[in-house]
Amino acid sequence: MRTDVIYNGDCIQGLKRLPDNSVDIVVTSPPYNIGGSIHHNKNMYNNYDDNLSDDEYLNFIRECLNELLRVTKYYVFFNFQILSNNKNSYLEILHIFKENIKEFFIWAKPNPAPGVQPGLFANGFEFIICFSKFDVNGRTFKHHYTKQGKLSNTIIQKTNKDFVDGHFACFGKWLPKFFVESFTKENDIVLDPFMGSGTTAKACYELNRRFIGFELDLEYCEIARKRLKQKLITGFFGTQANSTSSSFNKDLTGNSDEFPQILPLAELR
């Protein structure tokens, strides 16, 4: 199975092509179904309608999570924000997958964007739900690389200042680094089925992990490739990335056009 690759195509179709238990963890954030909200007067994405009905969005997220649990050995870290257009769907998702919920992480924002009309409270947090099929009893993680007393399930980080030209819905680079560093070791495989501008892939390179991504928009794939050619420095906890790791035999400083590979779904076998 190829790694360090982004497949250009629908993530559900791509996930169905992956073998069972073929990746170690998932770190991702799906479209929030924000279309039509008072915050945005246009669609957030180039090739995806982020304004589904409750049933359409519920079915999409449910099918995605079912596939992610099938292909993942350990944990699925799933970031989303409760909004008017997705609240009913996510409340149903939490019920459907209640037996697979390992932990609730909260991203607390000390500087949330203010409400845009009277009576609307600033949205100062997002969920990052950990789903699992092998480790759901109790809150102690069986598979981790953390130190006792060092971590909290409430993560205080300012709202994202890492916006990338051409993609306005990317999460901050701290988020994938936190989970990749805490729950994988070098050479493990991390999957992001909504790769977008490549933030998860970037974190994986910095921490010497392998990655697989899916992205519907070819323009976003090219943005990710461009970002990964930049010289990268440190991990979430300040650990120095080892750019000479044997897992990464591509030059990410701009001298190679082959890393990461951008391939059509037909190439996933």
TIPASE-996544 format. One record per residue: x, y, z of N, C-alpha, C, CB in turn; residue in one letter. Coordinates in pm, whole numbers, padded with zeros to 5 digits, always signed. Glycine has a CB too. Layout:
residues N
XYZXYZXYZXYZa;...
end
This chain:
residues 269
+00084-00119+00000+00000+00000+00000+00088+00125+00000-00095+00000+00122m;+00062+00215-00094+00138+00339-00100+00111+00426+00022+00105+00416-00228r;+00215+00496+00068+00197+00598+00171+00263+00727+00123+00257+00552+00307t;+00246+00832+00201+00292+00966+00163+00233+01005+00028+00447+00970+00157d;+00100+00990+00021+00028+01013-00104-00107+01079-00071+00007+00880-00183v;-00151+01167-00160-00285+01225-00151-00362+01182-00275-00279+01381-00138i;-00474+01113-00254-00558+01067-00364-00664+01173-00394-00624+00931-00331y;-00671+01213-00519-00767+01314-00562-00898+01244-00597-00713+01395-00685n;-00997+01258-00509-01126+01195-00533-01210+01191-00408-01106+01055-00587g;-01328+01133-00420-01424+01124-00310-01371+01033-00200-01560+01073-00361d;-01376+01080-00075-01315+01003+00034-01390+00874+00062-01309+01087+00160c;-01521+00871+00048-01595+00748+00074-01555+00640-00024-01746+00774+00067i;-01546+00675-00151-01501+00578-00250-01358+00532-00222-01510+00639-00391q;-01274+00627-00180-01136+00591-00149-01125+00502-00028-01054+00715-00128g;-01199+00532+00078-01194+00450+00199-01235+00307+00171-01283+00509+00306l;-01332+00288+00085-01378+00152+00053-01270+00069-00014-01501+00157-00036k;-01168+00134-00068-01058+00063-00133-00945+00025-00036-01001+00148-00244r;-00949+00081+00085-00844+00051+00182-00874-00079+00257-00827+00167+00282l;-00772-00160+00287-00793-00283+00364-00830-00253+00510-00668-00370+00360p;-00889-00350+00576-00917-00339+00720-00787-00313+00796-00986-00468+00772d;-00794-00231+00899-00681-00209+00991-00552-00170+00918-00657-00334+01074n;-00564-00088+00816-00448-00055+00734-00378+00073+00776-00489-00044+00591s;-00440+00153+00865-00374+00273+00916-00378+00269+01068-00442+00402+00861v;-00288+00345+01130-00280+00342+01276-00382+00435+01341-00140+00382+01321d;-00386+00560+01298-00486+00652+01351-00539+00739+01237-00427+00740+01464i;-00649+00807+01264-00706+00908+01175-00709+01040+01250-00850+00867+01126v;-00668+01146+01183-00687+01282+01234-00752+01362+01121-00550+01348+01281v;-00872+01414+01146-00943+01479+01037-01048+01575+01088-01006+01375+00946t;-01097+01656+00996-01207+01748+01023-01291+01757+00897-01155+01889+01068s;-01414+01707+00901-01498+01708+00780-01556+01846+00755-01611+01606+00793p;-01613+01869+00639-01691+01993+00620-01799+02002+00726-01754+01998+00477p;-01824+02122+00777-01915+02140+00890-02061+02159+00848-01871+02258+00972y;-02088+02153+00720-02223+02181+00668-02264+02324+00704-02326+02079+00726n;-02174+02415+00678-02192+02554+00719-02268+02636+00616-02058+02617+00745i;-02285+02585+00496-02347+02660+00388-02483+02713+00426-02359+02575+00265g;-02509+02838+00388-02637+02898+00418-02644+02964+00554-02743+02796+00409g;-02536+02955+00634-02538+03020+00766-02518+03170+00749-02428+02961+00859s;-02543+03243+00854-02529+03388+00848-02383+03431+00842-02597+03453+00967i;-02291+03337+00868-02149+03372+00868-02092+03380+00727-02070+03271+00949h;-02153+03312+00632-02094+03301+00499-02201+03321+00394-02024+03164+00480h;-02169+03403+00296-02264+03427+00187-02227+03352+00060-02272+03574+00158n;-02128+03263+00071-02092+03180-00043-02042+03046+00008-01985+03249-00131k;-02034+02949-00081-01990+02816-00042-01843+02820+00000-02010+02718-00158n;-01809+02740+00104-01673+02740+00155-01576+02665+00065-01671+02678+00292m;-01627+02577-00021-01541+02488-00097-01566+02503-00247-01562+02343-00054y;-01466+02466-00325-01477+02479-00470-01567+02372-00531-01341+02471-00534n;-01550+02247-00487-01615+02133-00554-01709+02055-00463-01511+02041-00608n;-01757+02117-00358-01843+02046-00264-01949+02142-00212-01760+01986-00146y;-02073+02098-00212-02184+02179-00161-02198+02158-00012-02316+02145-00234d;-02152+02253+00066-02152+02240+00212-02284+02290+00271-02034+02317+00273d;-02393+02245+00214-02525+02288+00258-02624+02174+00237-02572+02416+00183n;-02596+02060+00302-02680+01942+00287-02798+01947+00384-02598+01814+00311l;-02899+01868+00357-03009+01852+00453-02959+01773+00574-03131+01780+00388s;-03037+01773+00682-03000+01696+00800-02974+01550+00765-03108+01705+00907d;-03064+01489+00691-03051+01348+00658-02931+01322+00567-03178+01297+00590d;-02909+01410+00471-02795+01392+00381-02663+01402+00457-02799+01496+00268e;-02652+01501+00544-02527+01518+00619-02508+01404+00719-02527+01653+00692y;-02616+01362+00786-02608+01250+00878-02559+01125+00807-02744+01223+00942l;-02616+01093+00693-02577+00973+00619-02432+00981+00572-02668+00952+00499n;-02389+01100+00531-02251+01119+00487-02153+01095+00601-02233+01261+00430f;-02176+01157+00716-02085+01142+00830-02090+00999+00884-02120+01242+00941i;-02208+00938+00888-02220+00801+00937-02142+00704+00848-02367+00759+00944r;-02156+00716+00717-02084+00626+00627-01934+00648+00639-02129+00647+00482e;-01894+00773+00652-01752+00803+00667-01696+00741+00795-01730+00954+00668c;-01764+00758+00907-01715+00703+01034-01712+00551+01032-01801+00751+01149l;-01812+00489+00973-01811+00342+00962-01686+00294+00888-01937+00292+00891n;-01653+00360+00778-01535+00321+00701-01407+00352+00778-01534+00392+00567e;-01403+00466+00845-01282+00501+00920-01256+00401+01033-01296+00642+00978l;-01359+00361+01103-01340+00261+01207-01293+00127+01150-01469+00241+01285l;-01340+00094+01033-01299-00033+00970-01150-00032+00934-01382-00059+00844r;-01101+00079+00880-00963+00079+00827-00860+00118+00934-00952+00176+00710v;-00904+00161+01052-00812+00213+01154-00787+00111+01264-00868+00342+01214t;-00661+00094+01301-00625+00001+01408-00664+00055+01545-00476-00028+01404k;-00638+00183+01568-00647+00236+01704-00756+00343+01721-00513+00292+01745y;-00729+00466+01679-00819+00575+01713-00850+00664+01593-00759+00658+01825y;-00972+00716+01593-01017+00816+01496-01043+00945+01572-01146+00768+01419v;-00966+01050+01543-00983+01180+01605-01057+01270+01506-00845+01243+01648f;-01179+01308+01542-01276+01367+01449-01317+01504+01501-01400+01275+01432f;-01269+01609+01436-01291+01747+01479-01414+01807+01410-01166+01832+01451n;-01505+01864+01491-01618+01935+01432-01668+02040+01529-01731+01836+01396f;-01748+02130+01477-01810+02236+01555-01960+02225+01541-01759+02376+01511q;-02030+02238+01652-02177+02234+01647-02229+02368+01595-02237+02203+01788i;-02306+02361+01486-02365+02479+01423-02513+02453+01398-02292+02513+01290l;-02585+02558+01364-02729+02543+01340-02758+02441+01231-02791+02677+01301s;-02671+02434+01131-02697+02351+01015-02652+02205+01032-02630+02410+00895n;-02585+02174+01146-02539+02035+01164-02575+01978+01301-02389+02028+01144n;-02636+02058+01387-02661+02015+01526-02740+01885+01533-02736+02124+01601k;-02849+01875+01462-02931+01754+01467-02854+01632+01419-03057+01772+01385n;-02776+01650+01315-02699+01538+01259-02596+01487+01360-02629+01580+01129s;-02522+01579+01424-02418+01534+01516-02475+01477+01646-02324+01649+01548y;-02586+01527+01692-02647+01465+01809-02688+01320+01778-02770+01546+01855l;-02737+01297+01658-02771+01160+01617-02645+01075+01600-02851+01162+01486e;-02538+01134+01546-02412+01061+01530-02358+01016+01665-02308+01150+01458i;-02364+01103+01764-02315+01066+01897-02395+00950+01955-02320+01186+01991l;-02523+00942+01924-02604+00830+01969-02570+00702+01892-02754+00862+01954h;-02559+00712+01762-02532+00595+01678-02399+00531+01716-02531+00634+01530i;-02298+00614+01742-02163+00563+01769-02127+00570+01917-02061+00641+01688f;-02226+00568+02004-02199+00582+02147-02109+00473+02202-02329+00583+02224k;-02115+00352+02144-02031+00242+02191-01888+00253+02141-02090+00109+02147e;-01862+00346+02052-01728+00364+01995-01658+00490+02045-01736+00368+01844n;-01724+00566+02133-01665+00691+02180-01570+00661+02296-01775+00792+02224i;-01442+00694+02275-01341+00675+02378-01325+00798+02467-01208+00641+02315k;-01323+00917+02405-01297+01039+02482-01350+01160+02405-01145+01055+02511e;-01390+01260+02482-01426+01391+02427-01311+01487+02454-01560+01444+02489f;-01250+01537+02349-01154+01646+02362-01225+01777+02326-01027+01623+02271f;-01190+01882+02398-01248+02013+02372-01136+02109+02331-01323+02066+02497i;-01152+02169+02215-01065+02279+02175-01130+02408+02224-01042+02282+02017w;-01073+02467+02329-01125+02591+02387-01051+02710+02326-01111+02590+02543a;-01126+02805+02275-01068+02919+02204-01075+03044+02293-01142+02944+02068k;-00962+03098+02335-00965+03219+02417-01001+03344+02337-00832+03239+02484p;-01000+03334+02205-01030+03452+02122-01131+03418+02012-00902+03507+02059n;-01250+03367+02050-01346+03329+01945-01395+03451+01868-01465+03255+02007p;-01433+03427+01744-01492+03535+01664-01623+03578+01727-01513+03489+01516a;-01650+03707+01737-01774+03754+01801-01897+03717+01721-01770+03905+01821p;-02008+03704+01789-02134+03680+01720-02164+03792+01621-02249+03665+01820g;-02226+03758+01512-02245+03857+01405-02383+03924+01411-02227+03791+01271v;-02462+03889+01513-02590+03958+01528-02629+03956+01676-02701+03893+01440q;-02715+04048+01721-02756+04051+01862-02817+03918+01905-02857+04166+01886p;-02779+03873+02024-02833+03750+02079-02758+03625+02038-02974+03736+02039g;-02656+03637+01953-02578+03521+01909-02447+03517+01986-02550+03526+01756l;-02427+03411+02063-02306+03398+02145-02188+03355+02058-02329+03296+02258f;-02071+03405+02091-01949+03360+02024-01930+03210+02048-01825+03439+02075a;-01890+03141+01946-01869+02996+01954-01725+02970+01998-01899+02925+01817n;-01705+02947+02127-01572+02942+02185-01511+02805+02200-01574+03004+02315g;-01569+02702+02137-01510+02569+02149-01548+02484+02028-01555+02501+02280f;-01469+02379+02007-01501+02275+01909-01475+02140+01973-01418+02292+01778e;-01544+02038+01924-01522+01901+01969-01413+01835+01885-01652+01820+01961f;-01336+01750+01949-01253+01651+01880-01285+01518+01948-01096+01686+01886i;-01372+01440+01885-01416+01315+01945-01321+01203+01905-01562+01280+01902i;-01279+01125+02003-01199+01006+01975-01292+00886+01969-01089+00986+02083c;-01298+00824+01849-01374+00700+01828-01275+00584+01819-01463+00709+01700f;-01320+00467+01864-01234+00349+01855-01322+00224+01849-01137+00341+01976s;-01265+00117+01794-01335-00011+01792-01267-00113+01884-01342-00066+01650k;-01143-00082+01928-01070-00180+02008-01052-00136+02153-00935-00207+01946f;-01070-00009+02181-01038+00044+02314-01146+00144+02354-00898+00111+02316d;-01256+00094+02411-01366+00182+02446-01406+00173+02594-01486+00150+02360v;-01347+00080+02668-01381+00065+02808-01296+00157+02895-01363-00082+02852n;-01362+00247+02966-01289+00340+03051-01225+00451+02970-01183+00266+03131g;-01161+00545+03041-01102+00660+02975-00951+00649+02960-01135+00784+03051r;-00890+00542+03016-00746+00522+03001-00715+00465+02863-00693+00428+03111t;-00627+00531+02791-00589+00485+02658-00489+00370+02667-00531+00601+02575f;-00517+00262+02595-00425+00148+02591-00306+00176+02500-00498+00023+02544k;-00328+00255+02397-00226+00278+02295-00196+00428+02293-00271+00227+02153h;-00080+00468+02347-00046+00610+02351+00104+00626+02374-00126+00683+02462h;+00152+00747+02353+00292+00781+02374+00298+00912+02453+00370+00793+02238y;+00226+00916+02562+00217+01035+02646+00275+01005+02784+00071+01084+02658t;+00297+01110+02862+00348+01097+02997+00237+01131+03096+00471+01189+03019k;+00235+01057+03206+00131+01075+03306+00128+01219+03356+00152+00979+03423q;+00007+01276+03361-00010+01409+03416+00025+01523+03324+00068+01420+03536g;+00067+01494+03201+00114+01600+03111+00006+01655+03019+00227+01548+03028k;-00104+01580+02999-00201+01619+02899-00340+01638+02960-00206+01516+02788l;-00421+01717+02893-00560+01740+02933-00649+01719+02812-00579+01884+02991s;-00774+01681+02838-00868+01669+02726-00930+01804+02689-00978+01569+02761n;-00890+01909+02758-00926+02046+02718-00799+02114+02666-00989+02126+02837t;-00801+02150+02540-00684+02207+02474-00714+02353+02444-00648+02128+02344i;-00638+02443+02503-00661+02586+02484-00570+02636+02373-00635+02665+02617i;-00630+02673+02263-00556+02726+02149-00638+02837+02084-00524+02614+02046q;-00571+02942+02043-00639+03051+01976-00695+03005+01843-00546+03169+01955k;-00793+03077+01793-00850+03044+01663-00742+03050+01557-00966+03138+01628t;-00765+02977+01451-00662+02952+01352-00612+03079+01284-00714+02857+01248n;-00480+03096+01288-00416+03203+01212-00335+03145+01095-00324+03287+01304k;-00354+03016+01070-00275+02948+00968-00352+02933+00837-00232+02813+01017d;-00441+03027+00806-00517+03017+00683-00423+03015+00564-00616+03134+00670f;-00459+02934+00466-00377+02915+00348-00450+02979+00230-00349+02764+00322v;-00375+03052+00148-00436+03113+00030-00505+03006-00054-00331+03188-00053d;-00632+03029-00084-00707+02934-00167-00787+02833-00089-00614+02863-00257g;-00767+02825+00045-00842+02731+00129-00871+02800+00261-00764+02596+00151h;-01000+02821+00291-01038+02904+00405-01099+02823+00518-01134+03009+00361f;-01086+02691+00514-01148+02608+00618-01048+02509+00677-01268+02533+00562a;-00920+02547+00683-00820+02454+00736-00804+02473+00887-00684+02475+00666c;-00778+02362+00959-00753+02377+01102-00607+02415+01125-00788+02247+01177f;-00578+02463+01247-00442+02503+01282-00347+02384+01284-00441+02572+01417g;-00221+02409+01256-00124+02299+01248-00100+02233+01383+00008+02349+01192k;-00134+02302+01494-00117+02242+01625-00203+02117+01641-00149+02342+01735w;-00321+02114+01577-00418+02007+01605-00367+01870+01560-00550+02038+01536l;-00330+01851+01434-00278+01718+01398-00148+01685+01469-00257+01710+01249p;-00063+01784+01494+00062+01756+01565+00036+01700+01704+00148+01883+01576k;-00061+01756+01773-00093+01711+01909-00131+01563+01909-00208+01795+01968f;-00221+01522+01820-00270+01385+01821-00171+01287+01756-00404+01377+01750f;-00103+01331+01652-00004+01243+01589+00110+01214+01685+00051+01308+01460v;+00157+01316+01755+00268+01297+01847+00227+01216+01970+00323+01431+01890e;+00102+01231+02013+00056+01164+02135+00017+01018+02113-00060+01238+02192s;-00022+00981+01990-00081+00849+01969-00017+00767+01857-00227+00864+01940f;+00098+00812+01807+00171+00732+01708+00321+00738+01737+00142+00782+01563t;+00393+00647+01674+00539+00649+01679+00591+00667+01537+00596+00517+01743k;+00722+00686+01523+00780+00705+01391+00744+00588+01298+00932+00720+01401e;+00715+00624+01172+00680+00529+01064+00537+00479+01070+00773+00412+01068n;+00461+00513+01174+00319+00478+01174+00248+00552+01060+00254+00512+01311d;+00128+00503+01026+00051+00560+00915-00068+00636+00970+00005+00449+00818i;-00081+00762+00926-00190+00850+00967-00276+00880+00844-00136+00982+01032v;-00406+00869+00861-00500+00894+00751-00578+01022+00778-00597+00775+00734l;-00592+01104+00673-00683+01219+00677-00769+01213+00552-00605+01355+00687d;-00897+01175+00565-00982+01162+00446-01031+01297+00392-01100+01076+00479p;-01008+01405+00468-01042+01540+00423-00914+01624+00428-01157+01605+00511f;-00820+01591+00341-00684+01643+00352-00675+01793+00326-00595+01572+00256m;-00763+01848+00244-00762+01992+00222-00627+02043+00178-00804+02063+00347g;-00574+02141+00253-00447+02204+00216-00325+02133+00272-00447+02347+00262s;-00344+02015+00331-00230+01930+00367-00174+01949+00506-00123+01951+00272g;-00251+02007+00600-00198+02033+00733-00162+01904+00806-00298+02111+00815t;-00245+01801+00795-00213+01673+00859-00088+01610+00798-00331+01576+00848t;-00076+01616+00666+00044+01563+00600+00168+01637+00645+00029+01571+00447a;+00157+01766+00661+00270+01848+00707+00314+01806+00847+00233+01997+00705k;+00216+01785+00936+00249+01740+01071+00316+01604+01069+00123+01735+01158a;+00267+01515+00983+00326+01381+00974+00472+01387+00928+00246+01294+00878c;+00500+01472+00831+00639+01485+00787+00727+01536+00899+00648+01577+00666y;+00682+01638+00970+00762+01695+01078+00795+01591+01184+00689+01813+01141e;+00702+01497+01206+00717+01399+01313+00759+01261+01261+00588+01387+01390l;+00798+01252+01134+00846+01127+01074+00742+01015+01078+00971+01082+01145n;+00620+01052+01044+00513+00954+01025+00476+00951+00878+00389+00988+01114r;+00419+00840+00835+00370+00829+00698+00223+00871+00695+00387+00684+00645r;+00175+00910+00578+00038+00958+00569-00028+00911+00441+00034+01111+00577f;-00162+00904+00449-00248+00884+00333-00358+00988+00343-00307+00736+00327i;-00390+01052+00232-00496+01151+00233-00589+01135+00115-00438+01290+00234g;-00711+01184+00132-00806+01196+00022-00848+01342+00014-00931+01101+00043f;-00862+01392-00107-00907+01529-00127-00980+01540-00260-00787+01628-00122e;-01102+01591-00253-01188+01598-00370-01141+01702-00472-01330+01629-00328l;-01080+01809-00423-01046+01923-00508-00898+01917-00549-01076+02056-00434d;-00871+01907-00677-00734+01900-00726-00656+02026-00692-00732+01876-00877l;-00722+02140-00690-00653+02265-00654-00600+02258-00511-00748+02386-00669e;-00679+02202-00419-00632+02187-00282-00516+02088-00274-00748+02141-00191y;-00520+01982-00355-00409+01887-00360-00279+01958-00396-00438+01775-00460c;-00286+02047-00493-00167+02120-00536-00121+02219-00429-00194+02193-00667e;-00215+02278-00355-00178+02363-00242-00102+02281-00138-00304+02429-00179i;-00150+02161-00110-00083+02073-00013+00057+02038-00060-00165+01945+00009a;+00072+02006-00188+00205+01974-00240+00301+02092-00221+00197+01935-00390r;+00253+02211-00250+00337+02330-00237+00379+02351-00092+00262+02454-00288k;+00286+02332+00002+00318+02350+00144+00421+02249+00191+00193+02339+00229r;+00413+02126+00140+00503+02020+00185+00643+02036+00128+00448+01886+00147l;+00661+02123+00034+00795+02149-00018+00872+02247+00070+00787+02203-00159k;+00804+02308+00165+00869+02404+00252+00947+02331+00361+00766+02498+00315q;+01055+02389+00406+01136+02331+00513+01057+02334+00643+01271+02407+00529k;+01050+02219+00713+00972+02209+00836+01065+02188+00954+00870+02093+00826l;+01019+02231+01074+01116+02242+01184+01083+02155+01304+01125+02384+01228i;+00971+02182+01375+00951+02118+01505+00815+02054+01519+00971+02217+01615t;+00804+01961+01617+00678+01898+01650+00601+01980+01752+00702+01757+01703g;+00484+01929+01793+00394+02005+01881+00459+02039+02014+00266+01927+01907f;+00536+01945+02068+00598+01969+02198+00740+02024+02184+00601+01840+02278f;+00774+02077+02066+00905+02134+02047+01011+02033+02009+00947+02205+02169g;+00972+01910+01976+01068+01808+01938+01121+01836+01799+01005+01668+01944t;+01249+01813+01779+01313+01839+01651+01279+01728+01553+01465+01854+01666q;+01229+01764+01436+01200+01665+01332+01330+01617+01271+01108+01723+01223a;+01338+01487+01244+01456+01427+01183+01432+01412+01033+01489+01289+01247n;+01479+01507+00955+01450+01510+00812+01527+01404+00735+01481+01645+00756s;+01616+01330+00803+01692+01226+00734+01634+01087+00758+01836+01229+00777t;+01516+01081+00821+01455+00952+00849+01442+00869+00722+01319+00971+00913s;+01466+00738+00732+01461+00650+00616+01322+00641+00556+01509+00513+00652s;+01218+00679+00634+01081+00673+00581+01056+00781+00478+00981+00684+00694s;+01139+00885+00478+01113+01000+00393+01233+01020+00301+01085+01128+00478f;+01227+00956+00183+01339+00963+00091+01315+01064-00020+01365+00827+00031n;+01220+01155+00003+01193+01260-00093+01247+01393-00038+01041+01270-00123k;+01288+01481-00128+01335+01613-00090+01217+01708-00083+01442+01664-00190d;+01188+01760+00037+01073+01848+00055+01112+01995+00053+01003+01817+00184l;+01231+02028+00006+01275+02166+00005+01251+02234-00128+01421+02174+00041t;+01186+02167-00221+01154+02228-00347+01224+02166-00466+01186+02370-00342g;+01312+02068-00441+01390+02009-00549+01323+01888-00612+01524+01969-00499n;+01207+01848-00560+01139+01731-00614+00993+01764-00637+01152+01610-00519s;+00940+01720-00750+00798+01738-00780+00719+01613-00747+00778+01775-00925d;+00781+01512-00687+00718+01382-00668+00666+01362-00527+00815+01274-00700e;+00690+01454-00436+00646+01435-00299+00562+01555-00256+00768+01416-00204f;+00444+01534-00202+00378+01403-00200+00323+01369-00337+00265+01401-00095p;+00301+01240-00359+00237+01200-00483+00089+01242-00480+00250+01046-00505q;+00040+01298-00589-00101+01330-00606-00153+01234-00713-00125+01482-00647i;-00243+01144-00672-00286+01038-00763-00438+01030-00769-00228+00903-00720l;-00491+00986-00883-00637+00962-00891-00674+00838-00810-00683+00945-01039p;-00801+00828-00770-00845+00713-00691-00821+00581-00762-00992+00727-00657l;-00823+00581-00893-00801+00458-00968-00666+00394-00940-00814+00484-01117a;-00572+00477-00889-00438+00427-00858-00433+00359-00720-00337+00541-00864e;-00540+00369-00642-00545+00306-00510-00592+00163-00526-00637+00384-00413l;-00502+00069-00507-00534-00073-00525-00497-00151-00399-00461-00132-00648r;
end
